[in-house]
Structures are given as structure tokens and as C-alpha cells.
Amino acid sequence: MFKRAMNKTIVEYLNEVRIAHACRLLAETDESITDIFLKCGFNYSSYFAKVFKSITGQTPTGYRKSVRKKK
């Protein structure tokens, strides 16, 4: 039912929500990438990096650098 209503699986939706939160933390804090991926519900840095890049097109470090340049 969820997939029909949202046109994505629960896991895809959850990952999008988690990555959106990670993006906010990367942009607004100086917390380590490790602290951020753990706070966002990921258990492994490699999986976090893979999901992050698939959604944003950038690595977490690259994303942080790009949003900090804009300020």
C-alpha cells in the first residue's frame, strides 16, 4: 500500500528522510561524519556514503564543502 501511495518503498522514503536530516547537520554543524551518520540511523559509514551519494550526487564531505562555500 505504501509503495502505491508514495511511488517508493518504505526503505527509500526512510533513507530520503535520513539523508535530508544528514544534509541539515552537515550544513549547520561541525559534527563529525561518524556522529552524523549514527544520529541519522545508519550503522555503517560505507552504506551511509552510498545512500547519501545516490540521493544527493555528492559524498558527505563534498556536500559539506559545497554548502559551506555558498555561505
Buried (B, 14 or more C-beta within 10 A) or exposed (E): EEEEEEEEEEEBBEBEEBBEBBBEBBBEEEEEBEEBBBBBEBEEEEEBBEBBBEBBEBBBEBBBEEBEEEE
